[in-house]
Amino acid sequence: MPELAILGGKPARTKPFGSSAIIDHDEWNYLKKVLERREISRFMGSPTKDIDSLLVMPSLEAENYEKGYFSFLGGRMVRKFEADFAGKFSVKYAISVNSATSGLSVALGAAGIGPGDEVITTCMSFNATAASILLFNSIPVFVDVSTKNFCMDPEKVAKAITPKTKAILVVHLLGNPADMDAILKIARKNNLVVVEDCAQAPGVKYKGRNVGTIGDLGVFSFQETKNIMTGEGGMIITNDKELAKRSRLIRNHGESIPDKTWDEEDLVNLVGMNFRMTELTAALGIAQLKKLDSHNRMRINNAAILTRGLKGLPGITLPELVPGAVPHIFAMLYNEEATGVERSKILASLRAEGIPVGSGYLRTMYENPIFAKRIAYGKDKCPWSCHLYGAERKYQQGDCPVAEGLLRKRFIWFYHFHKPNGASDMKDVIAAFRKVFGNLEVLKKKKVNAEIGYKW
Ligand SMILES: Cc1ncc(COP(=O)(O)O)c(C=O)c1O
């Protein structure tokens, strides 16, 4: 067995993995068009005479509205990207935003979720999922995950319902669809809004339906590491006219539109934000959206190569491809007891071999000090101390043992199985894993400098 790189041997791979920012002539052409037109944003955040019809205009119609002018709905590229997205996902409305984080807040705000309301979400996701709940002063309630798909466990959701629960924010984590039948059943029974966080799941299907179209609103991310990317950016989708209208208002200085004829109820959560997407970002998005299916196919193919090649490694459980899933992260489970070697040593050894791997999120979201100490807005525990809430909500270690166990001891995550990385790159990954796992006896005895977290 060749000597491990961490102990001075030659690494299995020295070549960096290819970036997920796949750019070809299509992106260049759309970007060029934006620069030639000198229309870099074209959003306008003030009322016009046709604002009432604009606010509810389906995205496919809005694409051809008032070509070339400033608009409350944005410039030509923004409206084309939204129309293309709405077409691809067969929904009436697609509302672009500058990130999925903004999109999640907009979605909850549009649904009228606000101070005193509880939103049930998974405890294991990127922190933006939980932070988005705080924007309109609502209270996140975290539930544990299922080991089947690493998404929220519906049984835990049912148990977390209180009279204050108003919404479920479900995350399709790692490209696995969450158990939407069970979640929708709970939501219907309790009259709850369902927002789907699809940041890691564009094109993922649940029982043949696109995730993001099953709940009331779906939110996607185009941040650089996602399946398709625009650097930063996000999209909200919905078939509901009222939710679309309110999403468009919150994205674009909403407070400037209503006049005194609007009901008080309509003004809820319409505090003006600027979450708009630029024409440059939308231009990238138009070109990227055309690549979504082929990007997803590559992830599925590479994941299959990894699954075949890594079979039988001691202490490793490989991810099972759930029907409809498009793996966003190749998430393996490691069992220290089976090998006698700490996970941190395995991670450090793989990194030294040239394979950037991670241990998953550093902690559950509720273990972040902002939640653990309940200090978000100011120092006086807002929004938890809001008189409209009037309940006690604490977060502490041990709340969600399944997720804590996965993150602290079990996950090994690998990201770079996306385009342009192909079969020969996956061969290197497999070779590096086999080398490290073939040296477990050596690793057991040696001290290595090991860190958790992720190394790109
Ligand atoms: C599950 C999940 N939700 C939300 C986000 C936030 O996305 P964005 O970076 O576009 O704000 C991410 C990004 O990593 C994510 O993975």
The ligand as an ORCA input file, in Angstrom:
! r2SCAN-3c Opt
* xyz 0 1
  C     -30.555     24.708      2.112
  C     -30.133     26.113      1.811
  N     -31.001     27.119      2.031
  C     -30.688     28.397      1.764
  C     -29.456     28.729      1.267
  C     -29.137     30.154      1.009
  O     -28.919     30.399     -0.347
  P     -28.272     31.766     -0.829
  O     -26.801     31.634     -0.676
  O     -28.686     31.874     -2.275
  O     -28.831     32.855     -0.013
  C     -28.520     27.720      1.005
  C     -27.191     28.063      0.477
  O     -26.197     27.452      0.706
  C     -28.855     26.388      1.295
  O     -27.992     25.389      1.078
*
